[in-house]
Amino acid sequence: MKKYINIWKIGGALLGALGGYLYWHEVGCLTGHCPIQSHWQTMTIWGSTMGFLVADLLHLFVQTISNRNGNAERAIL
């Protein structure tokens, strides 16, 4: 069961990193006065962290809903 939790977290971190990079590329900060948005490295790390946290929260939510409905076997996504 632990390896599935890690897949959720790693997948969320990778999607978040991609989202952070795309946000920097499309929106970003043109003046350079924004400490996070002005560099692609910081936006990628920020997005990866947010993706990791959201994926962990989403996995916990799905697991709780599955266990509440009596589908304990399905909780391992």
C-alpha positions in Angstrom: 0.0 0.0 0.0 2.9 2.4 0.7 4.1 2.2 -2.9 0.8 3.5 -4.2 0.9 6.4 -1.8 4.3 7.3 -3.1 3.1 7.1 -6.7 0.4 9.7 -5.9 2.9 12.0 -4.3 5.5 11.7 -7.0 2.9 12.1 -9.8 1.5 15.2 -8.0 5.0 16.7 -7.6 5.8 16.1 -11.3 2.5 17.6 -12.5 3.0 20.6 -10.1 6.5 21.2 -11.4 5.3 21.2 -14.9 2.4 23.5 -13.9 4.9 25.9 -12.1 7.1 26.1 -15.1 4.2 26.7 -17.5 2.9 29.4 -15.1 6.3 31.1 -15.1 6.5 30.9 -18.9 3.0 32.2 -19.6 2.3 34.6 -16.7 5.6 35.1 -14.8 6.9 38.5 -13.7 8.4 40.6 -16.4 10.0 43.3 -14.1 12.0 40.9 -12.0 10.7 42.4 -8.7 8.6 39.3 -7.8 10.8 37.0 -5.7 9.1 33.7 -6.7 7.6 34.4 -10.1 10.7 36.0 -11.7 12.8 32.8 -12.0 11.8 29.5 -13.5 13.7 27.5 -10.9 11.7 28.9 -8.0 8.4 28.6 -9.7 9.2 24.9 -10.6 10.0 24.1 -7.0 7.0 26.0 -5.7 4.7 24.2 -8.2 6.2 20.9 -7.3 5.6 21.5 -3.6 2.0 22.5 -4.2 1.4 19.5 -6.4 2.9 17.2 -3.8 0.6 18.6 -1.1 -2.5 18.6 -3.2 -1.9 15.0 -4.4 -1.4 13.8 -0.8 -4.6 15.5 0.3 -6.5 14.1 -2.7 -5.2 10.6 -2.0 -6.4 10.9 1.6 -9.8 12.1 0.5 -10.3 9.3 -2.0 -9.1 6.7 0.5 -11.5 8.1 3.2 -14.5 8.0 0.8 -13.6 4.5 -0.4 -13.3 3.2 3.2 -16.6 4.9 4.2 -18.5 3.1 1.5 -17.1 -0.2 2.5 -14.8 -0.6 -0.5 -11.6 -1.2 1.4 -10.0 -3.1 -1.5 -10.5 -0.1 -3.8 -8.7 2.3 -1.3 -5.4 1.2 -2.8 -5.3 3.4 -5.9 
